[in-house]
Structures are given as structure tokens and as C-alpha cells.
């Protein structure tokens, strides 16, 4: 499958972009910290990306949100458009998340990584790689079982919840649906205040339905463009199951062997502290977060660096004598 494209190359600050060709973009937090602690974090960022895709008129081919980083395959006209789009996504999320997490300064690393994927083979491998990130990090067994790579939303608008029948829904649920529609129509993302207001009155089942409704409403991923490299959605899923894909250009950094510990860290931390909002943990005094580090080391088999990233503290690990020195990391890289 070869497609004839009108290709023009643009170079800006050593970043090469080909008009009409996929760019694989990846971004992590400053200090390799956790970016997404809760459902609200994922939804705020996702709706921001959706709004920015429309605002900057880019093509989003695939997207995968992990706990401490995100990937996207995106097509733009030039490097300037790509940089503006990525900056808008990350700066807006930092503006929303920093106050919630009781922090200041840079949330993301100053520069995102990108790699152009010329040719069908590289494009296919890139799409497969993004889809399989949660499989490689042991979050799920099959890529389409992970909500935040959005594969399942091609076939259904409610892949992780019961079908939503508005006429049979509760009054709070109807109000939530109307507010989501209103924000989407106005080109507004959903911030933490809105999400808390519309989801708090709902029961667990309704919250899952609302999450699927938000994702489906704000859906801007061009699934058909991705599928064209595989002939059909079924062929794409088969290829994803058969191969992990590859990424040799971005030198991706992973902390620990699995991301499956992050949800457990959230649950243990809330239980130990008695807090209701995981973001409030980051507002605890340094000493209390150090104590939490020791507690989580005993309660889980998570890599110490993962726990440190979760609590936003700095850990220096000496593999020779197996000693760990914990020091505060309040002086994070500043925006």
C-alpha cells in the first residue's frame, strides 16, 4: 500500500516535519514524574488534546496515554504547526494540573521528542508500537483492553460501560451529558472543576458511562487513516497482537518493569493517609511523603524509582550496597 503524497519538508530547531507524513511525538514529565494519577487527569488531558486538534487543524492518527508519559502519531503541515500544537496541549494541562497537585513550575520536559515515520512500513510499526505500550508495560494482555489508547472506541461508543440510554438515566446523569455536549460544541475542554461537578452525584456505573460518553464525544482520532495501513480494523488488531512494533529513534526511557503498580500505589496511599483525593498527597509535607515512600516500599514490589516518581520525591539508588537515600525534590525544573 503506497500512497502518493505531496511532500514538503520543514526544519525548525532541528525538528524535521514532512507535510502529510506521520510524526511520532512523545513527552514525559520533568523529572520523570507521574503525569496521570486519576481518571480526571486522563480526561482533562484527553479533552485538551481533542480541542487542540481542532484548533490547530492537525490530524491525530493515534494516541496513547500512560501514567508517566504520552505518545501520539500526528500529521501537521510543518514543524511550527507541530510545535504550537504540542505546546498548547502540554502548557494547558500543566496550567490545569499544577494547582490541583499543589505544585508550581514545569510539569513537562522542555522539549518533546519527535520522529518522522516515512513509508508504510514505519507508519504501521509506529501505530502498532503506540497501541502496545500498555501491553509492554503489563497493564493489559491485549491492546484493545486498555482504555487510554482508545482502540476500542472505533467499534463502540461504550466499550467499557453499559449502553447509555438517556431517557432512562438519572437526572444528574442527564445534566452531566448536556454539560459535556455544551462544552464540546463550544470548543472547550473539560477542566477539573467541571468534571468534579458533573461526576460527583453519579454512582460508579454512571461514572463509567459518563467516561465513555466523554471520550466518544470528544473523539478526534482519525481511525480510518490508521486503518488504511492495514486494510481493515480487524487486520490492524491482528497485526497489533502479532507484533509489538518498534521505535528506534526516540530512545524511550522506562522506569521499572511494569506500570501495573501505579493503581495499587494510589489505593494504598489513599488508605494509609485517609485522603479522598490522590492529588492531595502531593501537598503533604516532605517528611510525610518520605514516610509514605518507606510504607509503599514494604507494601509493593514496585521499583523504588516508580514510587519516588509517584510521590514526587528524589531517590538516589546505589546498586552496589543496595542503599537508598531519599531527598526532597521540591526544586523541580521550573517553567
SVG drawing of the C-alpha trace seen along z (x, -y; Angstrom):
<svg xmlns="http://www.w3.org/2000/svg" viewBox="-37 -29 66 42">
<polyline fill="none" stroke="black" stroke-width="0.4" points="0.0,0.0 1.8,-3.1 0.2,-6.5 1.3,-9.4 1.7,-12.4 2.6,-16.0 5.6,-16.1 7.4,-19.3 10.0,-19.3 10.3,-22.0 13.1,-22.3 12.7,-24.3 15.1,-24.0 16.5,-20.7 13.0,-19.2 12.1,-17.7 8.5,-17.5 7.1,-16.2 3.8,-17.5 1.4,-14.6 3.7,-12.2 3.2,-10.8 5.3,-12.2 5.6,-10.1 5.7,-12.5 6.4,-11.5 6.5,-13.7 7.4,-13.0 7.1,-14.9 10.0,-17.0 12.0,-14.7 10.2,-11.7 7.3,-12.2 3.8,-10.8 1.5,-12.7 -1.8,-10.9 -2.9,-9.9 -6.6,-9.6 -9.5,-9.3 -9.9,-13.1 -6.3,-13.6 -6.7,-11.4 -10.0,-13.0 -8.7,-16.6 -5.7,-15.9 -7.6,-13.9 -10.2,-16.7 -7.5,-19.3 -5.8,-17.3 -9.2,-17.0 -9.8,-20.7 -6.3,-21.5 -6.5,-19.0 -9.5,-21.1 -7.9,-24.4 -4.6,-23.8 -6.2,-21.6 -3.8,-18.7 -4.5,-15.0 -4.3,-12.8 -3.7,-9.2 -3.2,-7.5 -2.9,-8.4 -1.8,-6.5 -1.7,-7.9 0.4,-6.2 0.9,-7.1 4.2,-8.9 4.2,-9.9 2.1,-10.0 2.5,-9.1 0.8,-10.4 1.1,-9.9 0.2,-13.2 0.3,-14.8 1.0,-18.5 1.9,-20.8 5.2,-21.9 7.4,-22.0 5.9,-25.3 2.4,-23.9 3.5,-20.7 5.4,-22.7 2.5,-25.1 0.1,-22.1 2.3,-20.2 3.0,-23.3 -0.7,-24.1 -1.6,-20.6 1.2,-20.4 1.0,-24.0 -2.7,-23.9 -2.6,-20.6 0.2,-22.0 -1.9,-25.1 -4.9,-22.9 -3.0,-20.2 -0.4,-22.2 -2.9,-23.8 -4.7,-20.5 -1.4,-18.8 -0.2,-21.6 2.9,-22.3 4.5,-25.0 6.9,-25.1 7.4,-22.8 5.2,-19.8 6.7,-18.6 10.2,-18.4 11.1,-21.5 11.2,-19.7 9.1,-16.9 10.6,-14.1 9.5,-13.5 10.4,-11.2 9.1,-11.3 7.7,-7.9 8.2,-7.9 6.9,-4.9 4.1,-2.5 6.3,-0.1 7.4,-2.6 3.9,-4.1 2.4,-0.6 5.2,0.2 4.6,-3.2 0.8,-2.6 1.4,0.9 4.0,-0.4 1.7,-3.1 -1.1,-0.6 1.1,2.0 2.6,-0.4 0.2,0.7 0.8,4.4 4.5,4.0 4.1,2.3 1.9,5.1 -1.3,3.0 -3.4,5.4 -2.9,8.6 -4.4,7.2 -4.0,3.6 -7.7,3.1 -8.4,3.8 -6.7,0.5 -9.0,-2.5 -6.4,-5.1 -5.0,-4.0 -8.6,-4.4 -8.5,-1.4 -11.8,-0.1 -13.7,-3.3 -13.5,-2.6 -16.1,0.2 -18.2,-1.2 -19.0,-4.4 -19.3,-2.5 -16.6,0.2 -16.0,0.1 -19.5,-0.5 -23.2,0.5 -25.0,-1.2 -26.2,-4.7 -30.0,-5.2 -30.5,-8.9 -34.3,-8.6 -33.7,-6.0 -30.9,-7.9 -31.0,-9.7 -31.4,-13.5 -27.8,-14.1 -26.6,-11.9 -28.8,-13.9 -27.4,-17.1 -23.8,-15.8 -24.5,-14.7 -25.9,-18.1 -22.9,-19.9 -20.4,-17.7 -22.2,-18.4 -22.3,-22.1 -18.5,-22.3 -17.7,-20.2 -19.9,-22.3 -18.2,-25.5 -14.7,-24.1 -13.9,-23.9 -12.1,-21.1 -13.3,-19.7 -11.4,-21.0 -11.2,-19.5 -13.9,-21.7 -16.4,-20.7 -15.5,-17.0 -16.0,-17.0 -19.3,-18.9 -20.9,-16.6 -19.5,-13.2 -19.8,-13.6 -23.6,-13.0 -23.3,-9.8 -22.9,-6.2 -20.0,-4.0 -21.8,-2.6 -22.9,-6.1 -19.4,-7.4 -18.1,-4.7 -20.9,-5.5 -20.0,-9.2 -16.4,-8.5 -17.2,-6.6 -19.6,-9.3 -16.9,-12.0 -14.3,-10.0 -16.7,-9.3 -18.0,-12.8 -14.5,-14.4 -13.2,-11.7 -10.9,-13.3 -8.6,-10.4 -8.6,-9.6 -9.1,-5.9 -9.7,-5.4 -6.3,-7.0 -4.6,-4.5 -6.6,-1.5 -5.7,-2.3 -2.2,-0.9 -3.7,2.4 -6.7,2.8 -9.2,3.2 -9.7,2.7 -9.6,6.4 -6.3,6.7 -4.9,3.8 -5.8,5.6 -4.3,8.9 -1.1,7.0 -1.0,5.4 -1.5,8.8 1.3,10.4 4.0,7.7 5.0,5.1 6.1,2.5 9.4,0.7 10.8,-2.7 14.5,-3.2 14.6,-7.0 13.3,-8.4 15.3,-6.3 12.3,-5.9 13.0,-5.7 11.1,-3.4 11.1,-3.3 10.8,0.2 9.4,3.2 5.7,2.6 3.2,-0.2 0.6,2.1 1.8,0.9 0.5,-2.7 -3.2,-2.0 -2.1,0.1 0.1,-2.8 -3.0,-5.1 -5.2,-2.7 -2.6,-2.0 -1.7,-5.7 -5.4,-6.8 -6.0,-4.0 -2.9,-4.9 -3.4,-8.7 -7.2,-8.7 -7.3,-11.3 -10.1,-11.2 -8.2,-12.8 -4.9,-11.3 -3.7,-14.8 -3.7,-16.0 -0.9,-13.5 1.4,-15.8 0.5,-18.6 1.7,-16.7 4.9,-17.8 8.1,-16.3 8.5,-14.2 5.1,-12.6 5.9,-11.7 9.2,-10.2 7.3,-8.0 4.9,-7.1 7.8,-6.1 9.0,-3.6 5.5,-2.3 5.0,-1.7 8.4,0.0 7.2,2.5 3.7,3.0 4.6,3.4 7.2,4.7 7.3,1.5 10.6,0.2 11.7,-2.5 12.1,-5.0 8.4,-4.5 7.4,-5.1 9.6,-8.2 8.1,-9.5 4.6,-8.8 5.3,-10.8 7.4,-13.4 10.4,-13.0 14.0,-12.3 15.6,-8.9 19.3,-8.1 19.8,-4.4 23.2,-2.8 23.0,0.7 26.4,1.7 25.4,1.6 21.6,1.6 21.1,-1.6 18.6,-4.3 18.9,-7.9 15.7,-9.9 15.9,-13.6 13.2,-16.2 12.6,-17.2 10.8,-20.4 13.2,-22.3 11.8,-20.8 12.8,-22.2 10.9,-25.5 8.8,-26.6"/>
</svg>
